[in-house]
Amino acid sequence: MIQLKNISKRFGKRSALDDLTLRVPAGEIYGLLGHNGAGKSTAIGIMLGQVWPTAGEVRICGFDVTAHRRQALQKVGAIFETPAFYDYLSGLRNLEILSSYTAPTRRRRIEEVLEWVGLAGRERSVVRSYSHGMRARLALAQALLPGPELLILDEPGDGLDPEGIHEMRQTILRLHGELKLTILLSSHYLNEVEQLCTRIAVLNQGRMVFEGTLAETRQRRKWVRLRTGDFDLAMGELRQAQLVTEQRDGQLIALGQGVGADQVVRLLVERGMPVYEIAPAEETLESFYLGLMNDQRGGVAPFTQPTTA
């Protein structure tokens, strides 16, 4: 559904994307992660034909976006940047007007989409009376009007309260399950990505530093929680003995290859240090992401992107 091949984008002397290759197969819920300024919005803008790449090729639904933008985006719905609505008009009237800019949409279709996103019963209320969550659902309704096969969502939960985030998550899962949509979303909410996505890509300073399944993020590094009297002192001893390779958060250690927890305990006890707890720590997407960013700051080589035919 989405193919970016060797995409680069420069704004003057600043590089926003550097040789990005990305492929999103049909049927995925695919997460695009990265800090502010990592290049996520630039990549999405290029997918939607709103930002022109400096180099590379982008194909959406099989069409080259730069050469055949209309065909490429015909079956694409998107929430990109902050959606704008006429506050003094109803949600229903907003969708009628906004859809007319591209192709007039039947009233029945608009009402069907409003039902899908949970705005049935409030569609005739003026938008200024909508909560932030209702505005987010109205934006999603607008994205669904053309009957898309691909949905691109840039920070769909941004600014929502916990209840609104939960509702948006359930709506996205329902759209994916019942309408069989392919969905690409960028988000800062790593817990939401973990519950929604089947695959992720992580960008850092315009380059891809990881691409793979959620299962692969949990297999990348095994963390162990260590509670001792003086964690920093213990780390010094463990590093000197080459039993650990990394530390994090004042309590997590990554064991060296072939090293067991028993060796850690034995060394610390021999050094007269108490060990209150040592146990495997569950790897979450958040801990994976933070560890990955720490690797980048430490100069670890970036992810090697796969070649595409």
SULDA-V701328 format. One record per residue. N is the residue number from 0. OMEGA is omega in degrees with one decimal (NA if undefined). D_CENTER is the distance of its C-alpha to the mean C-alpha in whole Angstrom. Layout:
BEGIN
N_OMEGA_D_CENTER / N_OMEGA_D_CENTER
END
This chain:
BEGIN
0_177.9_17 / 1_175.0_15 / 2_172.0_17 / 3_-177.5_16 / 4_175.7_19 / 5_-178.5_20 / 6_171.1_19 / 7_176.7_20 / 8_177.6_20 / 9_170.9_22 / 10_-173.2_23 / 11_179.4_27 / 12_-176.4_27 / 13_177.4_23 / 14_178.7_21 / 15_176.2_17 / 16_-175.5_16 / 17_173.1_19 / 18_-177.1_19 / 19_173.2_16 / 20_-172.8_16 / 21_178.7_13 / 22_177.8_14 / 23_179.7_13 / 24_176.6_16 / 25_175.3_17 / 26_-178.4_16 / 27_155.9_13 / 28_-167.9_10 / 29_-178.0_7 / 30_175.9_3 / 31_-172.6_3 / 32_176.9_4 / 33_-179.7_8 / 34_173.9_10 / 35_-178.6_12 / 36_-178.7_14 / 37_179.5_12 / 38_-176.7_12 / 39_-177.2_9 / 40_176.3_11 / 41_178.9_14 / 42_179.5_12 / 43_176.9_12 / 44_177.2_15 / 45_177.0_16 / 46_-176.8_15 / 47_177.9_17 / 48_179.4_20 / 49_175.9_20 / 50_-177.6_20 / 51_179.2_22 / 52_174.2_21 / 53_178.3_24 / 54_176.1_24 / 55_-175.4_22 / 56_176.8_22 / 57_179.3_19 / 58_177.4_20 / 59_-179.0_19 / 60_175.8_20 / 61_-177.1_23 / 62_174.8_24 / 63_-174.9_24 / 64_-176.9_22 / 65_-178.1_24 / 66_-174.8_27 / 67_-173.6_27 / 68_-176.3_24 / 69_178.9_26 / 70_-177.8_26 / 71_-173.1_22 / 72_-176.0_21 / 73_-177.7_24 / 74_-179.6_21 / 75_170.1_18 / 76_-174.7_17 / 77_162.5_15 / 78_-176.5_14 / 79_-174.9_14 / 80_-173.7_15 / 81_179.9_17 / 82_-179.8_19 / 83_179.2_23 / 84_172.9_25 / 85_-173.2_29 / 86_-174.9_30 / 87_177.9_33 / 88_179.5_33 / 89_175.6_31 / 90_179.0_28 / 91_-178.7_30 / 92_176.1_32 / 93_-178.3_29 / 94_177.1_27 / 95_-178.2_31 / 96_-176.1_31 / 97_178.7_27 / 98_-179.0_28 / 99_178.7_31 / 100_179.8_29 / 101_177.9_28 / 102_179.6_30 / 103_-176.4_32 / 104_-179.7_31 / 105_178.9_33 / 106_-178.4_33 / 107_179.1_33 / 108_179.1_30 / 109_179.8_28 / 110_178.2_30 / 111_-179.2_28 / 112_177.2_25 / 113_175.3_25 / 114_-178.8_26 / 115_-174.1_23 / 116_174.8_21 / 117_178.5_24 / 118_176.2_26 / 119_-175.9_29 / 120_176.7_32 / 121_-174.6_30 / 122_-179.2_30 / 123_175.2_33 / 124_178.9_32 / 125_-173.1_32 / 126_180.0_28 / 127_178.7_30 / 128_-178.0_30 / 129_170.3_27 / 130_178.9_24 / 131_178.9_21 / 132_178.3_20 / 133_176.2_22 / 134_178.4_21 / 135_178.8_17 / 136_176.1_19 / 137_176.4_21 / 138_178.0_19 / 139_176.9_17 / 140_178.1_21 / 141_179.8_21 / 142_-176.8_18 / 143_-174.0_20 / 144_-177.3_23 / 145_-176.8_24 / 146_-172.2_23 / 147_168.4_20 / 148_179.0_19 / 149_179.0_16 / 150_179.4_13 / 151_-173.4_11 / 152_178.9_9 / 153_-179.6_9 / 154_-177.1_8 / 155_-179.7_10 / 156_-174.3_11 / 157_176.8_12 / 158_-178.7_16 / 159_173.6_16 / 160_-176.4_18 / 161_178.8_18 / 162_179.0_20 / 163_177.7_18 / 164_178.5_14 / 165_-179.7_16 / 166_178.5_18 / 167_178.8_14 / 168_-179.4_13 / 169_179.1_16 / 170_179.5_17 / 171_179.0_13 / 172_-179.9_15 / 173_178.5_18 / 174_179.4_17 / 175_-175.3_16 / 176_-173.2_19 / 177_-179.7_22 / 178_177.8_21 / 179_-179.8_19 / 180_164.7_17 / 181_-174.2_14 / 182_169.8_11 / 183_178.7_8 / 184_170.4_5 / 185_-177.4_4 / 186_171.2_4 / 187_-175.8_7 / 188_-173.4_8 / 189_178.2_7 / 190_178.2_10 / 191_177.7_9 / 192_-178.9_6 / 193_-179.0_9 / 194_-174.5_11 / 195_-161.9_9 / 196_174.2_8 / 197_176.9_11 / 198_176.3_9 / 199_166.6_6 / 200_179.8_7 / 201_177.1_8 / 202_175.0_10 / 203_-180.0_13 / 204_174.2_15 / 205_-179.5_15 / 206_175.2_15 / 207_179.7_13 / 208_173.5_13 / 209_170.7_12 / 210_179.6_11 / 211_-178.7_12 / 212_176.2_12 / 213_178.4_12 / 214_179.8_15 / 215_177.6_15 / 216_-178.5_14 / 217_-178.7_16 / 218_-171.1_19 / 219_-176.1_18 / 220_179.6_20 / 221_179.6_23 / 222_177.3_23 / 223_177.6_26 / 224_-179.4_27 / 225_174.3_31 / 226_-178.8_33 / 227_-176.1_36 / 228_-178.9_38 / 229_-173.0_37 / 230_-177.9_33 / 231_178.1_34 / 232_178.6_37 / 233_179.5_36 / 234_177.8_33 / 235_179.6_36 / 236_-177.8_38 / 237_177.9_36 / 238_179.9_34 / 239_178.9_38 / 240_178.7_38 / 241_177.6_35 / 242_-179.6_34 / 243_179.9_31 / 244_-176.9_28 / 245_173.4_26 / 246_179.9_26 / 247_170.5_23 / 248_176.4_24 / 249_-180.0_27 / 250_-176.6_27 / 251_178.1_25 / 252_173.1_27 / 253_-176.5_26 / 254_174.8_29 / 255_-178.8_30 / 256_179.2_31 / 257_-178.8_33 / 258_177.1_34 / 259_179.6_34 / 260_179.8_34 / 261_178.9_38 / 262_177.5_38 / 263_-178.8_36 / 264_-177.3_38 / 265_-178.4_42 / 266_-178.0_41 / 267_178.5_40 / 268_177.8_43 / 269_179.3_45 / 270_177.4_44 / 271_-179.2_45 / 272_179.0_42 / 273_174.2_41 / 274_-178.2_38 / 275_-180.0_37 / 276_167.9_34 / 277_-173.7_32 / 278_176.3_30 / 279_177.6_27 / 280_179.4_23 / 281_178.7_21 / 282_175.4_18 / 283_176.6_14 / 284_179.2_11 / 285_-178.9_12 / 286_175.7_15 / 287_-177.5_13 / 288_-179.9_11 / 289_177.0_14 / 290_178.7_16 / 291_178.5_15 / 292_177.0_15 / 293_175.7_18 / 294_-177.9_19 / 295_177.5_18 / 296_179.8_21 / 297_175.5_23 / 298_176.2_23 / 299_-177.3_22 / 300_-179.8_22 / 301_177.0_18 / 302_177.1_17 / 303_-175.5_19 / 304_178.2_18 / 305_174.0_20 / 306_178.5_22 / 307_-179.1_22 / 308_NA_25
END
